[in-house]
């Protein structure tokens, strides 16, 4: 009968015979032969026989030794520290049921786990060939996650430090419970704590459908720092091959091992995986990350955000209040937006003095190394700008690098933000523009922008806005065709289209002595900047809308004040504009509902356990505040577009059906 171990070895060989990189394991099971006889000497000790071996036996022995040396050399080359070596260090497994694969065993004792962890005090001198004995079992078991495809639902949490693992595991578990992604956790540390035991120590049981990967090398306890860095890189190479994680979460604090961060960053440089570096207490500060799917997370480090503030000619208190609130913003884990403050020619001395000392991003201990991200622009002409000139200056202050990944947030000077406003901003952009739902349902096609503030008035600045009834499971968020300039995010593709739209209109006005009635009539109050009128026109032409949050959410993100009126420069000498900016109320609208120091978890203000609603489930308002629908909005847009192209274009009837153009060229026929 064939020995059991030989039978298993041949079965494993057959299982992976098609895997070119794993077919070398058969060599480990070659039969062992003895070439020397032994006898018992007079002193009772076993000794080699004195009989001289035959020449043929000697030759065979030398041949075996030569073959063994060649095999040893070949294997040592295969297991060198290069992260791009083969996968012969992976152990296959043919089972996967969605539960965490087994670790290295279990002691069942927290005390024993700590004793094992203390073994890292051994001298770190081992620098041998790299093997990852525990990684293959789990990687070969995740075929159901389609990890070999570049686009999938896999996300990875990775750690080497026990403290970092303790910070990441609860967040990973919470994301797994959301069931939007296949959530993986890989451990690459020196500790001998069994992986299953490490998970249990951190309070995670089998209800958490997280897939575990033991990515520790052999001799982890006494390996050199360089070897451990190379092992981390090798592990990430294999993980990327078999998993292609869309996002990789790591602990960016000093608690994490430097060799791990070095190896991971070296290996993932140039890959498609987004690296998300988590700060201290990520479970409290970044719980919203667990609500995002893999597609949204994959865009984490691809999107760029610019903040644009137009300072008023008077009312230094407003701009100082806004910038002070920005200096308190939590920028942990979120790439810092570039901030541009656009100054008029005449600027109050208080504003100048404040800006001289203002720093962005704020220079706290953790952010001291960050580069300056503040730009100040100051206008040269001394005369007051016209509405058209002001719009041009505004559009020229920013240009998106990417149509799909660049965003600009316009903040009015009379706004104020809370510390978590950047987190909500990124949460909204990733969900509404880059999630799987956004891609499947084409949400970005008609989205002119995202607002952080909830409006209470119509565009005339005085009539109350009747908010629509909350949608089922959507909270009080809603869609409104009208844009507002208080705190609005405009995507790069819409900014490009608006830029072209205004360029064409100004060119037409330069060619004609009269402005078409459609352009001469204004729908928006002069308390708002003049460029907003163009945004409304483009929105009505295309059937675009903006996404507005419910009051519960907006009041813990941004406050809109009216205690210090800041009239746009182009309307600074207009009495009507000053009255509209002040409003009829004596008090400040933001005082009763807004606290700039609030640290309320945004997720607590959203429906369904903190989920941003599906865009198609939100109620919709037309530009004049009337309840509408997607179909009605499209019909109104078609009629208004035909009128605009005819009266302003000017286009003939046969030219009205044209494909939309990036720079709105299709709306104009004068060229």
Secondary structure, DSSP 4 states (H G I P E B T S, - for coil): ---HHHHHHHHHHHHTTT-TTTGGGGGGGPPP-----EEE-TTS-EEE--SPPPHHHHHHHHHHHHHHHHHHHHHHHHTSS-TTS-STTPPP-----SSPPP-S-----HHHHHHHHGGGGS---B------TTHHHHHTT-GGGTTTSSSSSEEEEEESSHHHHHHHHHHHHHHHHHTSSEEEEEE--S----HHHHHHHTT--TTS--EEEE-PPTTTTTB-HHHHHHHHHHHHHHHHHHH--SEEEEE-STTS-HHHHHHHHHHHTTSSPEEEEE-TTHHHH-GGGGGS-HHHHHTTTT-EEEEEEE--SS-HHHHHHHHHHHTT---TTSPPPEEEEEE-SS--HHHHHHHHH--SS---TTTTTSPP-EEEEE----SPPPHHHHHHHHHHT---S-TTTEEEEEE-TTEEE-TTHHHHHHHHHHHHHHSHHHHHHTGGGSEEEEESS---B-TTSSSBP-PPPPBTTTBT-EEESS--SSEEEEEHHHHHHHHHHHHHHHHHHHH-SS--HHHH---S-TTS-THHHHHHHHHHHHT-EEEE--HHHHTTTEEE--SS----GGGTT-HHHHHHHH-S-SS-TTTTT--TT----GGGGSHHHHPPPPGGGSEEE-TTS-EE-HHHHHHHHHHHHHHHHHHTS---GGGS-----TTSGGG----
